[in-house]
Amino acid sequence: MARRIVDLSVPLNNTAIADLPGSMPKIVYTAHAEGAAQMLAGFPGLKRVQLPDGQGWAVEQVSLITHSGTHVDAPWHYHPTMNDGEPAWTIDEVPLDWCFQPGVKLDFRHFPDGYVVGAADIEAELKRIGHELKPLEIVVVNTSAGGHYGEPDYLSRGCGMGAQATLYLTGLGVRVVGTDGWSWDAPFVHTARRWLETHDPSIIWEGHKAGRHCGYCQIEKLAHLDALPADGFMISCFPFKIERASAGWTRAVAIFED
């Protein structure tokens, strides 16, 4: 049986506009010629001509936050507690079996930017694709943001998942969700506009804050969700193990057994 893998992760680089100002990753590249100089300094008496082609190692120095690139948020990111009172898990405490499960894609690209998805929207999409959710399935949402990754308007594009939608999914046993947007919630610029109109604090980061009631993880800044069918694939999204952290980077992939 042939296996096909679809990369669902965005690359880290110095150019893509994919984070708030001050949070962008920075990569400093050391090429082989510079690496040779480092090697000579570490081995007294060694001459460059003694190295293969006079070249040393290539190394990169990376400065980033745990939420840079494609990453998995832990319950600790949302609130100090989960499940209505238990200490929230950090990323090194998340069960690994959550992170390799059958995937389901909900196509919400038709919703306008800033739209807050509710339970009825999820039910309608599940009915459209003919899928009944099962516990631990990984649900990813394809929004209009995915087609704008790296562009100036990326952070303002796509719909978001509200508290009602998040609790609907976790109520069915889903424990990992994902989005190709910058955030699981609606883009901040749209929420800020609604806040000025309503001054209702419950709308601020409401999808994330649903984690107070049921611990779950979410993958943010996914890629290539438009290449996936509605179901019939596995998702692997094991997070990097960072002690006491609110998130961990992941090379998320979809796996098909053809």
PAZAPA-4460 file (N, C-alpha, C; in steps of 0.05 Angstrom, whole numbers, plus 32768, in hexadecimal, padded with zeros to 4 digits):
% residues 258
    n_x    n_y    n_z   ca_x   ca_y   ca_z    c_x    c_y    c_z   seq   type   mol
   8011   7FE8   8000   8000   8000   8000   8012   8019   8000     1      M     A
   800E   802B   7FED   801E   8043   7FEB   8016   8058   8000     2      A     A
   8029   8067   8009   8024   807B   801D   802A   8097   8011     3      R     A
   8017   80AA   8015   801B   80C5   800B   8019   80D8   8022     4      R     A
   802C   80EB   8023   802D   80FE   8039   802A   811A   802E     5      I     A
   8018   812A   803A   8014   8146   8032   801E   8157   8049     6      V     A
   8031   8169   8043   803C   817B   8057   8028   8191   805E     7      D     A
   8020   8193   8077   800D   81A6   8080   801A   81BD   8090     8      L     A
   8034   81C0   808E   8043   81D3   809E   804E   81EA   808C     9      S     A
   804F   8201   8098   805C   8218   808A   8079   8219   8091    10      V     A
   808A   8224   8080   80A7   8226   8086   80AD   823E   8097    11      P     A
   80C1   823C   80A7   80CC   8253   80B6   80DF   8261   80A3    12      L     A
   80DC   827C   80A1   80EF   828C   8092   80EF   82A8   809C    13      N     A
   80FF   82B9   8090   8102   82D5   8098   80F0   82E8   808A    14      N     A
   80E0   82DE   8077   80D1   82F0   8065   80B2   82EE   8068    15      T     A
   80A7   82D7   806D   808A   82D4   806E   807E   82E4   8084    16      A     A
   8069   82F3   807E   805B   8302   8093   8047   82EF   809F    17      I     A
   804E   82E4   80B6   803E   82CF   80C2   803A   82D2   80E0    18      A     A
   8043   82E8   80EB   8040   82ED   8108   803D   830A   810E    19      D     A
   8035   8310   8126   8033   832C   812F   804F   8339   812F    20      L     A
   8051   8353   812C   806B   8361   812E   8079   835A   8149    21      P     A
   8092   8354   8147   80A1   834D   815F   80A2   832F   8165    22      G     A
   8091   8320   8156   8090   8303   815B   809B   82F3   8143    23      S     A
   80A4   8301   812E   80AD   82F3   8117   80C7   82E4   811D    24      M     A
   80CA   82CC   8111   80E3   82BD   8115   80FA   82CB   8107    25      P     A
   8112   82C6   8110   812A   82D1   8103   813E   82BA   8100    26      K     A
   8147   82B6   80E8   815A   82A0   80E2   8174   82AD   80D7    27      I     A
   818A   82A7   80E5   81A5   82B0   80DC   81B3   8297   80D0    28      V     A
   81BB   8299   80B7   81C7   8282   80A9   81E5   8284   80A9    29      Y     A
   81F2   826E   80B1   820F   826B   80AF   8215   8257   809A    30      T     A
   8222   8260   8084   8228   824E   806E   8242   823F   8072    31      A     A
   8249   822D   8060   8260   821B   8064   827A   8229   8066    32      H     A
   827E   8240   8058   8297   824F   805A   829B   825A   8076    33      A     A
   8286   8265   8082   8287   826F   809D   828A   8258   80B1    34      E     A
   827D   8242   80AB   8280   822A   80BC   829C   8220   80BC    35      G     A
   82AB   8223   80A6   82C7   821A   80A5   82D7   822B   80B9    36      A     A
   82D2   8245   80BA   82E1   8256   80CC   82DC   824D   80E9    37      A     A
   82C3   8246   80EF   82BC   823D   810A   82CB   8223   8110    38      Q     A
   82CD   8211   80FD   82DB   81F8   8101   82F9   81FC   8105    39      M     A
   8305   820F   80F6   8321   8214   80FA   8327   821F   8116    40      L     A
   8314   822F   8120   8318   823B   813B   8316   8225   8150    41      A     A
   8307   820F   814B   8304   81FA   815E   8319   81E5   815E    42      G     A
   8329   81E4   8148   833E   81D0   8145   8358   81DE   813F    43      F     A
   8367   81E6   8153   8380   81F4   814E   8393   81E5   813C    44      P     A
   839E   81F3   8128   83B0   81E7   8115   83A2   81DD   80FC    45      G     A
   8388   81DA   80FC   837A   81D1   80E5   8379   81E8   80D0    46      L     A
   837E   81E1   80B7   837E   81F4   80A1   8366   81EF   808F    47      K     A
   835C   8205   8083   8344   8203   8072   8348   81EF   805C    48      R     A
   8360   81EE   8051   8365   81DB   803A   8362   81BE   8042    49      V     A
   8363   81B9   805C   8361   819E   8066   8343   8195   8068    50      Q     A
   8331   81A8   8066   8314   81A1   8066   830B   819A   804A    51      L     A
   82F8   8188   8048   82EE   8181   802D   82E3   819A   801E    52      P     A
   82F1   81A0   8008   82EA   81B8   7FF8   82ED   81D2   8008    53      D     A
   82FB   81D1   801E   82FE   81E9   802F   82E5   81F2   803C    54      G     A
   82D1   81E1   803F   82B7   81E8   8049   82B3   81DB   8065    55      Q     A
   82A4   81EA   8076   829D   81E0   8090   827F   81DA   8092    56      G     A
   8273   81DF   80A9   8257   81D8   80AD   8245   81F0   80A6    57      W     A
   822C   81EA   80A2   8217   81FF   809F   8206   81FD   80B8    58      A     A
   8200   8214   80C4   81F1   8216   80DD   81DE   822E   80DB    59      V     A
   81C7   822C   80E8   81B4   8242   80EA   81AE   8249   8107    60      E     A
   81AD   8262   810D   81A5   826C   8127   8189   8277   8124    61      Q     A
   8176   826B   8133   815A   8272   8131   814F   827E   814A    62      V     A
   8142   8295   8148   8134   82A2   815E   8116   82A2   8158    63      S     A
   8106   8297   8169   80EA   8294   8164   80DB   8290   817F    64      L     A
   80C0   8291   817D   80B0   828B   8194   80A3   8270   8190    65      I     A
   8098   8264   81A4   808C   8249   81A2   8074   8249   818F    66      T     A
   806A   8261   8188   8052   8263   8176   805A   826B   815A    67      H     A
   8074   826A   8154   807D   826F   8139   8078   8258   8127    68      S     A
   8072   825D   810E   806E   8247   80FB   8056   8236   8102    69      G     A
   8055   821F   80F6   8040   820B   80FC   8046   8200   8118    70      T     A
   8033   8202   812A   8037   81FA   8146   801E   81EF   8152    71      H     A
   8021   81E1   8168   800B   81D6   8178   8009   81E6   8192    72      V     A
   7FF2   81F2   8197   7FEC   81FF   81B0   7FE4   81EB   81C5    73      D     A
   7FEF   81EE   81DD   7FE7   81DE   81F4   7FD1   81EC   8204    74      A     A
   7FC2   81DD   8214   7FAE   81EA   8225   7FB8   8200   8237    75      P     A
   7FD2   81FF   823E   7FDE   8214   824F   7FDE   822F   8241    76      W     A
   7FDE   822F   8227   7FDE   8248   8217   7FC4   8258   821C    77      H     A
   7FAE   8249   8220   7F94   8257   8221   7F8D   8261   823D    78      Y     A
   7F96   8252   8251   7F8D   8259   826D   7F9D   8247   8280    79      H     A
   7FA0   8250   829A   7FAF   8240   82AD   7FA2   8225   82B4    80      P     A
   7F87   8224   82AF   7F79   820B   82B6   7F6A   8201   829D    81      T     A
   7F62   81E7   829E   7F52   81DB   8289   7F3E   81C9   8297    82      M     A
   7F2A   81BF   8288   7F16   81AD   8292   7F0A   81B8   82AC    83      N     A
   7F05   81D2   82AC   7EF7   81E0   82C2   7F06   81DC   82DD    84      D     A
   7F20   81DF   82DC   7F2E   81E0   82F6   7F48   81D1   82F8    85      G     A
   7F4D   81BE   82E6   7F67   81AF   82E7   7F7D   81C1   82DC    86      E     A
   7F96   81BD   82E6   7FAD   81CB   82DB   7FAF   81C6   82BD    87      P     A
   7FB2   81DA   82AE   7FB4   81D7   8291   7FCF   81CA   8289    88      A     A
   7FCE   81B8   8275   7FE6   81AB   826C   7FF7   81BE   825B    89      W     A
   8011   81BC   825F   8024   81C9   824D   802A   81B6   8236    90      T     A
   8039   81BF   8222   803C   81AF   8209   804B   8195   820E    91      I     A
   805C   8194   8222   806A   817B   8228   8059   8167   8236    92      D     A
   8040   816F   823E   802E   815D   824C   8017   8153   823B    93      E     A
   8015   815D   8222   8000   8155   8210   8003   8138   8208    94      V     A
   7FED   8128   820A   7FEF   810B   8202   7FF7   8109   81E5    95      P     A
   800B   80F8   81DF   8014   80F5   81C4   7FFF   80E7   81B2    96      L     A
   7FEE   80D7   81BE   7FDA   80CA   81AD   7FC5   80DE   81A2    97      D     A
   7FC4   80F6   81AD   7FB3   810A   81A2   7FBD   8113   8186    98      W     A
   7FD7   8110   8182   7FE5   811D   816C   7FE9   810C   8154    99      C     A
   7FDE   80F4   8153   7FDF   80E3   813B   7FC4   80D5   813A   100      F     A
   7FB2   80E1   812B   7F97   80D7   812A   7F8B   80DD   810E   101      Q     A
   7F74   80D0   8107   7F67   80D6   80EE   7F5F   80F3   80ED   102      P     A
   7F62   80FF   80D5   7F5B   811B   80D1   7F41   811F   80C3   103      G     A
   7F35   8136   80C9   7F1C   813F   80BC   7F1F   815C   80B4   104      V     A
   7F19   8163   809C   7F1C   817F   8093   7F00   818C   8090   105      K     A
   7EFD   81A3   809C   7EE4   81B3   8098   7EEC   81CA   8086   106      L     A
   7EDE   81CE   8070   7EE4   81E3   805D   7ED3   81FB   8063   107      D     A
   7EE0   8210   806F   7ED3   8229   8076   7EDE   8240   8066   108      F     A
   7EE8   823B   804F   7EF4   8251   803F   7EDF   8265   8035   109      R     A
   7EC6   825D   8035   7EB1   826E   802B   7EA8   8283   8040   110      H     A
   7EB0   827F   8059   7EA8   8292   806E   7EBA   82AC   806B   111      F     A
   7EAE   82C3   8070   7EBE   82DC   806D   7ED3   82DE   8083   112      P     A
   7EE6   82EF   807E   7EFB   82F4   8092   7EEE   82FF   80AC   113      D     A
   7EF6   82F3   80C3   7EEC   82FC   80DC   7ED3   82EE   80E6   114      G     A
   7EC7   82DE   80D4   7EAF   82CF   80DC   7EB6   82BC   80F3   115      Y     A
   7EA4   82BA   8106   7EA8   82A8   811D   7E97   828F   8119   116      V     A
   7EA3   8278   8115   7E96   825F   810F   7E88   8255   8128   117      V     A
   7E6F   824B   8125   7E60   8240   813C   7E5B   8223   8138   118      G     A
   7E4D   8216   814B   7E48   81FA   814A   7E37   81F2   8132   119      A     A
   7E23   8203   812B   7E12   81FD   8114   7E22   81FC   80FA   120      A     A
   7E36   820D   80F8   7E47   820C   80E0   7E56   81F2   80DE   121      D     A
   7E60   81E8   80F4   7E6E   81CF   80F4   7E5B   81B8   80ED   122      I     A
   7E44   81B8   80F9   7E30   81A3   80F3   7E29   81A3   80D5   123      E     A
   7E25   81BA   80CA   7E1E   81BC   80AD   7E35   81B1   809C   124      A     A
   7E4E   81B7   80A3   7E64   81AE   8093   7E68   8190   8096   125      E     A
   7E65   8185   80AE   7E67   8168   80B2   7E51   815A   80A2   126      L     A
   7E39   8165   80A1   7E24   8159   8091   7E2A   815A   8074   127      K     A
   7E36   8171   806B   7E3D   8173   804E   7E52   815F   8046   128      R     A
   7E66   815A   8057   7E7B   8147   804F   7E74   812A   8057   129      I     A
   7E5E   8126   8066   7E55   810C   806D   7E67   80FE   8082   130      G     A
   7E70   810E   8095   7E82   8102   80A9   7E76   8106   80C5   131      H     A
   7E78   80F0   80D5   7E70   80F1   80F1   7E8A   80F1   8102   132      E     A
   7E8E   8106   8112   7EA7   8108   8121   7EA9   80F3   8136   133      L     A
   7EC2   80E9   8139   7EC8   80D5   814E   7EDC   80E1   8161   134      K     A
   7EDD   80D7   817A   7EF0   80E1   818E   7F0C   80DF   8184   135      P     A
   7F1C   80F4   8189   7F38   80F7   8183   7F3F   80FC   8166   136      L     A
   7F2B   80FD   8154   7F31   8105   8139   7F3B   8122   813A   137      E     A
   7F4E   8128   8128   7F5A   8142   8127   7F4B   8152   8111   138      I     A
   7F3E   8168   811A   7F2E   8178   8108   7F3D   8191   8100   139      V     A
   7F41   8195   80E6   7F4E   81AD   80DC   7F3B   81BD   80CB   140      V     A
   7F3D   81D7   80CD   7F2B   81E9   80BE   7F3A   81F8   80A9   141      V     A
   7F31   81F6   8090   7F3C   8203   8079   7F2E   821E   8077   142      N     A
   7F3C   8234   807C   7F31   824E   807A   7F3D   825D   8062   143      T     A
   7F34   8275   805D   7F3F   8285   8047   7F5B   828F   804E   144      S     A
   7F64   828D   8067   7F7E   8296   806E   7F94   8286   8061   145      A     A
   7F8F   826C   805D   7FA4   825B   8053   7FB0   8264   8038   146      G     A
   7FA0   8270   8028   7FAA   827A   800E   7FB8   8294   800F   147      G     A
   7FBB   829F   8027   7FC8   82B9   802A   7FE0   82B8   803D   148      H     A
   7FE9   829F   8043   8000   829D   8055   8018   82AC   804A   149      Y     A
   8025   82BC   805C   803D   82CB   8054   8037   82E6   8048   150      G     A
   801D   82EC   8041   8016   8305   8035   800F   831A   804B   151      E     A
   800F   8333   8044   800B   8348   8059   7FF0   8346   8067   152      P     A
   7FDC   833A   805A   7FC1   8339   8067   7FBC   831E   8075   153      D     A
   7FD0   830D   8077   7FCC   82F2   8082   7FBF   82F3   809E   154      Y     A
   7FC8   8304   80AF   7FBF   8304   80CB   7FA2   830D   80CD   155      L     A
   7F97   8319   80B8   7F7B   8323   80B9   7F68   8311   80A9   156      S     A
   7F72   82FC   809D   7F62   82EB   808C   7F57   82D3   809A   157      R     A
   7F40   82C9   8090   7F34   82B1   8099   7F20   82B4   80AF   158      G     A
   7F0F   829F   80B2   7EFC   829F   80C8   7F0A   8293   80E1   159      C     A
   7EFC   8295   80F7   7F07   828A   8110   7EF2   8277   811D   160      G     A
   7EFC   8268   8130   7EEB   8254   813E   7EE4   8260   8159   161      M     A
   7ECA   8263   815E   7EC1   826F   8177   7EC0   825A   818E   162      G     A
   7EB9   8264   81A6   7EB7   8252   81BD   7EA2   823C   81B8   163      A     A
   7E8C   8243   81AD   7E77   822F   81A9   7E81   8219   8196   164      Q     A
   7E8E   8221   8180   7E99   820D   816E   7EAE   81FB   817A   165      A     A
   7EBF   8208   818A   7ED5   81F9   8197   7ECA   81E4   81AB   166      T     A
   7EB7   81ED   81BB   7EAB   81DB   81CF   7E9A   81C5   81C1   167      L     A
   7E8E   81CC   81AA   7E7F   81B7   819B   7E92   81A1   8193   168      Y     A
   7EAA   81A8   8189   7EBD   8194   8180   7EC8   8184   8198   169      L     A
   7ED0   8192   81AD   7EDB   8184   81C4   7EC6   8173   81D2   170      T     A
   7EAD   817B   81D0   7E97   816C   81DB   7E93   8151   81CD   171      G     A
   7E9C   814F   81B5   7E9B   8136   81A5   7EB4   8126   81A8   172      L     A
   7EC6   812F   81B9   7EDE   811F   81BE   7EF6   8128   81AE   173      G     A
   7EF4   813D   819E   7F0B   8147   818F   7F1E   8155   81A2   174      V     A
   7F38   814F   81A0   7F4B   815B   81B2   7F62   816A   81A4   175      R     A
   7F63   8167   818A   7F76   8178   817A   7F67   8183   8162   176      V     A
   7F69   819D   815E   7F5D   81AB   8148   7F73   81BB   813A   177      V     A
   7F6D   81C6   8123   7F81   81D5   8114   7F75   81E9   8101   178      G     A
   7F85   81FC   80F9   7F7D   8211   80E6   7F94   821A   80D5   179      T     A
   7F8E   8223   80BD   7FA3   822F   80AC   7FA5   824D   80B1   180      D     A
   7F95   8257   80C4   7F97   8273   80CB   7FAD   8278   80E0   181      G     A
   7FB2   8291   80E6   7FC6   8298   80FA   7FBC   8290   8116   182      W     A
   7FA2   828F   811A   7F97   8289   8134   7F7E   8278   8130   183      S     A
   7F78   8267   8144   7F5F   8257   8145   7F47   826A   8146   184      W     A
   7F4B   8280   8154   7F36   8295   8156   7F35   82A6   813D   185      D     A
   7F20   82B6   813B   7F1E   82C9   8125   7F36   82DD   8127   186      A     A
   7F40   82E7   8111   7F56   82FA   8112   7F50   8311   8125   187      P     A
   7F65   8319   8133   7F61   832E   8148   7F55   8348   813D   188      F     A
   7F5C   8350   8125   7F52   8369   811A   7F34   8369   8119   189      V     A
   7F28   8353   8113   7F0B   8352   8111   7EFE   8350   812D   190      H     A
   7F0B   8341   813F   7F01   8340   815A   7F03   835B   8168   191      T     A
   7F18   8369   8163   7F1B   8384   816F   7F05   8397   8165   192      A     A
   7EFE   8394   814C   7EE8   83A5   8142   7ECD   839E   8150   193      R     A
   7EC9   8384   8153   7EB0   837C   8161   7EB0   8385   817E   194      R     A
   7EC8   8384   818B   7ECA   838D   81A7   7EC3   83AA   81AA   195      W     A
   7ECC   83BB   8197   7EC5   83D7   8198   7EA7   83DC   8195   196      L     A
   7E9A   83CA   8186   7E7E   83CD   8182   7E6D   83C2   819A   197      E     A
   7E77   83AD   81A6   7E66   839F   81BB   7E71   83A1   81D7   198      T     A
   7E8C   83A5   81DA   7E99   83A4   81F4   7E92   838A   8203   199      H     A
   7E8F   8375   81F4   7E89   835A   8200   7EA4   834B   8203   200      D     A
   7EAE   8348   821B   7EC8   833B   821E   7EC8   831D   8217   201      P     A
   7EB1   8311   8215   7EAF   82F4   8210   7EB8   82ED   81F3   202      S     A
   7EB9   8301   81E2   7EC1   82FC   81C6   7EDF   82FB   81C2   203      I     A
   7EEE   8304   81D6   7F0B   8306   81D3   7F18   82EB   81D8   204      I     A
   7F25   82E1   81C3   7F34   82C7   81C4   7F21   82B1   81CE   205      W     A
   7F08   82B2   81C5   7EF4   82A0   81D1   7EF9   8283   81CA   206      E     A
   7F03   827D   81B2   7F09   8261   81AB   7F1E   8255   81BD   207      G     A
   7F34   8264   81C0   7F4A   825B   81D2   7F40   8257   81EE   208      H     A
   7F31   826B   81F8   7F29   826A   8214   7F15   8254   821A   209      K     A
   7F0A   8247   8205   7EF9   8230   820A   7F09   8219   8216   210      A     A
   7F23   821A   8214   7F35   8206   8220   7F33   8206   823F   211      G     A
   7F27   821A   824B   7F23   821A   8268   7F10   8203   8270   212      R     A
   7EFE   81FD   825E   7EE9   81E9   8264   7EF0   81CD   825A   213      H     A
   7F00   81CC   8245   7F09   81B1   823B   7F24   81B4   822F   214      C     A
   7F38   81A6   823A   7F53   81A7   8230   7F55   819D   8213   215      G     A
   7F61   81AC   8202   7F65   81A3   81E6   7F7E   81B2   81DB   216      Y     A
   7F87   81A8   81C4   7F9E   81B5   81B6   7F95   81BF   819B   217      C     A
   7FA3   81D3   8191   7F9D   81DD   8176   7FB6   81E2   8167   218      Q     A
   7FB5   81DA   814D   7FCC   81E0   813B   7FC5   81F9   812C   219      I     A
   7FD8   820C   812C   7FD4   8225   811D   7FE9   8228   8107   220      E     A
   7FE1   8237   80F3   7FF2   823C   80DB   7FF7   8222   80CC   221      K     A
   7FE3   8213   80C7   7FE5   81FC   80B5   7FE6   8205   8098   222      L     A
   7FEE   81F3   8087   7FF0   81F9   806A   7FE4   81E3   8059   223      A     A
   7FDD   81EA   8041   7FD4   81D6   802D   7FBB   81C6   8035   224      H     A
   7FAA   81D2   8046   7F91   81C4   804C   7F7F   81C1   8034   225      L     A
   7F83   81D3   8020   7F72   81D1   8008   7F79   81B8   7FF8   226      D     A
   7F8F   81AB   7FFE   7F97   8193   7FF0   7F8B   817A   7FFC   227      A     A
   7F7E   817D   8013   7F73   8166   8022   7F56   8161   801B   228      L     A
   7F4D   8147   801A   7F31   8141   8019   7F24   8146   8034   229      P     A
   7F0B   8141   8037   7EFD   8145   8050   7F06   8131   8065   230      A     A
   7F0D   8119   805E   7F16   8105   8071   7F26   80EF   8062   231      D     A
   7F2D   80DA   8070   7F3C   80C4   8063   7F5A   80C7   8065   232      G     A
   7F64   80D5   8079   7F81   80D9   807D   7F87   80DA   809B   233      F     A
   7FA0   80D6   80A1   7FAA   80DA   80BC   7FB9   80F4   80BE   234      M     A
   7FB9   8100   80D6   7FC9   8118   80DB   7FDD   8112   80F1   235      I     A
   7FF6   8119   80EC   800B   8117   8100   8014   8134   8106   236      S     A
   8013   813B   8120   801A   8156   8129   8028   8156   8144   237      C     A
   803C   8144   8147   804A   8142   8161   8059   815D   8166   238      F     A
   8054   8169   817E   8061   8182   8183   807D   817E   818F   239      P     A
   808E   8192   818A   80A9   8192   8197   80A5   8193   81B5   240      F     A
   80B6   8184   81C3   80B3   8181   81E0   80C3   8197   81EE   241      K     A
   80B4   81AC   81F6   80C0   81C3   8204   80B4   81C4   8220   242      I     A
   80C5   81C2   8234   80BC   81C0   824F   80AC   81D9   8257   243      E     A
   8094   81D5   8262   8083   81E9   826E   807A   81FE   8259   244      R     A
   807A   81F7   8240   8074   820B   822B   8056   820A   8223   245      A     A
   804D   8220   8217   8032   8223   820F   802D   8218   81F3   246      S     A
   8042   8212   81E4   803F   8207   81C9   8059   81FA   81C1   247      A     A
   8058   81EB   81AB   8070   81DF   81A0   806D   81DD   8182   248      G     A
   8083   81E2   8174   8083   81E0   8156   807E   81C4   814D   249      W     A
   8072   81C1   8135   806C   81A7   812B   8070   81A7   810C   250      T     A
   8078   8190   8102   8078   818B   80E5   805F   817B   80DF   251      R     A
   8048   8189   80DE   802F   817B   80DA   802C   8170   80BE   252      A     A
   8023   8157   80BC   801F   814B   80A1   8005   813B   80A1   253      V     A
   7FFA   8138   8089   7FE4   8126   8085   7FEE   810D   8077   254      A     A
   7FE6   80F6   8080   7FEF   80DC   8075   7FD8   80CD   8069   255      I     A
   7FDC   80C5   8050   7FC8   80B5   8042   7FD4   809A   803C   256      F     A
   7FC3   8085   803F   7FCB   806A   8037   7FBB   8064   801E   257      E     A
   7FC8   8066   8006   7FBB   8062   7FED   7FB9   8044   7FE6   258      D     A
***
